[in-house]
Amino acid sequence: MIDVHSHVPTHREAVPPDELVVNAKWRPDRPVAATTTWAEYAEAFADVDVSVAFTIARDRTRVDSALNDTVAAFVADAPDRRIGFLSVHPEVDGALDELERARDDLGLKGIKLGPNYQVFDPLGDAALRVYAVAERRGLPVLFHQGASPVQEAPLRYAHPLLMDEIAIRFPELRVVMAHMGHPWQRETIVTIRKHPHVYADVSALFYRPWSFYEGLRLATEWGALDKLLFGSDFPIATPGETAAGLRRVNDSIEGTKLPPVPLDKIEELIARDPLPLLGLERP
């Protein structure tokens, strides 16, 4: 199992009680501890062969190189099992220099962007310059896609149809659309089926069972299940929880005449190796 979507823990060692943060908005079924440790990550990923880990550069005033240093240090703790993605804010002076440093000096293999959280126009000139470097350097880009409970994060910057325009301009850029763009799964599906190098991950979906079923059923009908990649969105969910949730996708239609999602395709999704699809090698 390879997990393409996980967040680097906030703490290397135990989280001090006064630094514990719990978020009650991320999941509808239970609160989530946003502050986690390296040990908790290692435990959650014990059965995962390789994981992609990252953070998001939210500072809009300066390059925060320490974020990428932290990702690199976390990857170095288990270099045969982790791949690190860098992050930059495209509109900050020195962003492209930091991108090159994080790739060449730190060995990070891709880019994580959240235009809504970072509050930049994903079709603006600064963002386009980042995509151009990523395409030239063979760096896949994983975008946060879809809804967010953060009031200041513009939803229009996370709409899946923006990826269609980016893929048209950068046809060789490898793109992962996180969360199947929830709740805009339809728009995500028509985008990933159209572009050969655009994929979506299934993270942060299983705990909303109806939209989860609907999205995977739509992907079935549109022939796009093979463009979906496994991801957990740790710490919001663990890989084990996510795999179990995928296998329960048809529970919400039990006893109805609604068509099921084929479970053999779900097993293929869980076992899929996304690294060659994204131009990446195993560590």
C-alpha positions, 0 to 999 in steps of 0.5 A: 500500500502506498499513501500519496497524502499525509501531513508531516507531524507537528511534533518530533516528541510528545506534544506538550499539553498546552500545545495540544490542538483538537479540531472538531470540524474536519470530520463529521464523526469525531474530533481529530488531534491536529497535533501529532508526533513522529511516533504516532505517524510511524505507528499509523503507517506500520503497514504502508510500504511508502508514504508521501508527506508534506506541509503547506507554506502559508506565510504570505510575507517571506520564504519559510525554508524551515518548513521544507527543512522539517519535511526533509528531516522527517523523510530522513528518519525513514528514508526507505519508506517516505517521500517528501514534497516541498511547499512554497507560496508562489507569490513570495519573493524567492519562491522559485529559489526555495523550490530549487533548493528544496529539490536539489539540496533537500531531495524533496520530490514533489510539491504540495499547494493549497491555493485556498489555504495559501490565498493565491490565484491558481491561474495567476502569473506567480502560480504559473511560473511554479507549474512551469518549473515543476513540469520542467523538473518532473515534480508532481504537484498535489493540490488541495481540492474542494471544500474547507471549513477555514473561513478565510480560504476562498472556495473558488481557488479550490474548485476542480475545474481550475485543474482542467485549465492548468492541465491544458497549459501544462500537459506534461505536469503530473497533478494529484487533485486531493479528496476527489475535489469534494463535494465537486466529485463530478467535476473532478472525475471529468477532469481526470478522465480527460487528462492523462497526467491528472489524478485524484486521491481518495483521502478524507472521503469515507466518513461522509458515506453518501457522497463517498459512494456517489463519487466512487460510483460516478468514477465507475460509470465514467471509467475513471476508477483507474485514475484514483490514488490511495491517500489517508490525509493523516492525521485526519484519518489513518491508512488503515481507517481509509482502506477499511472505509473503501471496502465499506463503500457499498454499505450505505446502499445495502438493501436498495437497487442502487448499483454497487461500486465494484469491490475488485476495483476497490482492491486494485485502488488500494494496491495501486502503485502511484509512483510511476504514474507520478514520475516518482521512484521508490525510495 
